[in-house]
Amino acid sequence: MTITDLLASKMAHKDRCYMTKIGEAVKDVVSMAAIDRRLVLGAMPSAEFLGEEADNVALCLLLENKSDDVLISIQHKLVEAYCWENDIPLLKVDSEDKVRHILASKGEQNNNEPDDLSCILVKNADKMSSSESMLADFFDYIMKNEIEPFPVITLPE
């Protein structure tokens, strides 16, 4: 193994550790927002809320779009574009099942839970938590460095 390989390996490990922390921060933010009832769940409700109260949105989470459903793809693109235009931090996450598990563990799961959790808006809190601040900083870093493709955050199990 060369020095270059060793340094690349250490950087990859450091990056994985950082992304693990970002995943934990997303879980924490969603958990706390669920407890505080600050979530808008689903692409259509999110689009409606953005049209009415975009200034009250702290974060938009989109699931990595693996669907062949054209309607969901279009909804995601519209929500994504609206967030970009209104400077709303937007992050992509990897798993609807993990999101459902997070919500269920915080008592959010009920008969009214939408089938579509492909988009989640987190409304502003009275005071920004350290996890929300970390996610805002992460989003700013992505934007300033023009990181492409947009990273997909792996949520913890």
Residue, then its C-alpha position, 0 to 999 in steps of 0.5 A: m500500500t502506498i502513502t497515497d492509498l493510505l491517505a485516501s483510505k484514512m480520508a474515506h474513513k473520516d468521510r464515512c464517520y462524518m456522514t454517519k454523524i449526519g445520518e444521526a443528526v437527521k434521525d434526531v431532527v425528525s424524532m424531535a420534530a415528530i414529538d413537537r408536531r413540526l412535520v409535514l409528511g408526503a409530497m402533496p401536503s409538503a407542496e401545499f405547505l410550501g405554497e402557503e408557509a415557505d418561511n416556516v420551513a427549516l428543512c426539506l427531506l426527500l427520499e432518494n427517488k428509486s420509484d418508476d412512478v412518474l408522478i412522484s418523480i415530478q412532485h419531487k422535482l417541483v418540491e426540490a426546485y421550490c426549495w432551491e428557489n426559496d433557500i430552504p435546506l434540502l437533503k436526500v435520505d436513503s430509506e422510507d422504511k427507516v423514516r417510518h421506523i423513526l416516526a413509529s418510535k416517536g409515536e407518530q405512527n397512526n391510522n392517519e399516517p400517509d402512504d407517501l413519506s417520500c417528502i418530509l418538511v420540518k417546520n421551524a422550531d423556537k430554537m435551533s437544536s445542535s442537530e439542526s445546526m449541523l444539518a444546516d452547516f452540511f447543506d451550506y457546505i454542499m452548496k458552497n462546494e457545488i458537490e455533485p451528485f447530491p449526496v444521499i444520507t444513509l439513516p441509521e438502523 
